[in-house]
Amino acid sequence: MSEIEVLLPKMGESVAEATVITWLKEVGETIEAEESLIEIATDKVDSEVPAPVDGVLVKKLFNEGDVAQVGDVIAIISTEGGAEVPVASPTIETASSPSPEVVAEVSAPLAKTAIEQVEIAKTGDSGRFYSPLVRNIAKEEGISMSELETISGSGKEGRVSKSDILDYIKNRGNQPMESKVAAPKDKVIAQTTDVNKPVHKPAIPLGPNDTVVEMDRMRKLIADHMVMSKQTSPHVTSYVEADVTNIVNWRNKVKNQFQQENEEKITFTPIFIEAIAKAIKDFPGINISIDGTNIIQRGNINIGMAAALPSGNLIVPVIKNADRLNLLGLTKAVNDLANRARKNKLTPDEIQGGTYTMTNVGTFGNVFGTPIINQPQVAIMAVGAIRKMVSVIETPEGDTMGIRHKMFLSHAYDHRVVDGALGGMFVRRVADYLESFDPNREI
């Protein structure tokens, strides 16, 4: 019997894992090549993995809700349609879920009694996630959940990797014992905060009319990502006001012709993105990421745009090489990504690789906002609502009063590497590009 291993495919830059949402085929069912086998989810996008060959599904190696790493074997397909399928195909229990590289070890003579004695949850009290591989190693070595929480992680969002836990085990006997000596009452001892220490959250009393609603999967991911960003980057926000009267008048003048000629509606978003891309070229220090004590200067300008979903959640599709697109190209990219985001049709690669993000809080009638940085970027801009305002207009003949269209730009940045001067000059430059927009610009 010929058996083919189905691997979890690479799903875009920096995507290392995915959660199994739904198996679309059951053990024993036939499947055709390119037919969808399983539905998976990365940080924000749901996708389907097709079968690589015709055959019969004979084994599932992950349960729904389990997390698999890119390259893991997730299923086995027999290429002989008449192959005998086991009556009870073994599945991996949620609590153990070993990855293929440790299956042999876990299958060894009931692998130590510690496996049965130590219970390791997927998520600790700190909110940190532990992969099936890390949990199994912890079980085999008798590492308790509380001890696992103390291990520093080098992975995404501080997660503990295989090498982290193996290094910890190697030096386990050399770990210094925690001091239990109480400090003298008449002295104050400065203490540093242990970022891996579990956070004790206060109990929340429920009233008689309260309703408890569990967060959906995407909201949980967004919550984790936002908390991680605030813990990672010291946020500073600079604000400027921009006069966008020329842009408003130009768009009102050309929007019908633009749609007739290009079959695309032109919004303000591509104009904002164009200005941001120009400013990034002027100030490349904004287009960076931080890796420990190293600064990564990004070679491409990939601008993410936060888009609201019907569910109320947000997703950030990315316009790759935004500085190389003209206004029509940006308009097509913005409309296409926004439409497919609302229909949940984005691919994992289309939400990866962003180097700067823009969010339009003006869509909800907000004047300005204090956005949270989309890690591992170092800055994000919120554009506010465009409002008619009475303004002082400077002319060669003197100052006068007039009605102008104005908006606020809010620029939040990581103060570890972006100082106030750079952060402030950047947002001012974006405003300058918007204010100098040519009202006679050709479509």
JOSUL-V258777 format. One line per field, one symbol per residue. ss: DSSP state (h for helix, s for strand, l for the rest). A space follows every 10 residues. Layout:
ss=???
This chain:
ss=llssssslll llllllssss ssslllllls sllllsssss sllllsssss llllssssss llllllsssl llssssssll llllllllll lllllllllh hhhhhhhlhh hllhhhhlll llslllllsl lhhhhhhhhh llllhhhhll lllllhhhll lhhhhhhhhh lhhhllllll llllllllll llllllllll llllllllll llllllhhhh hhhhhhhhhh hhllssssss ssslhhhhhh hhhhhhhhhh hhllllllhh hhhhhhhhhh hhlhhhlsss sllsssslll llssssssll lllssssssl lhhhllhhhh hhhhhhhhhh hhlllllhhh hllllsssss hhhhllllll llllllllss ssslllssss sssssllsss ssssssssss sssslllllh hhhhhhhhhh hhhhhlllll lll
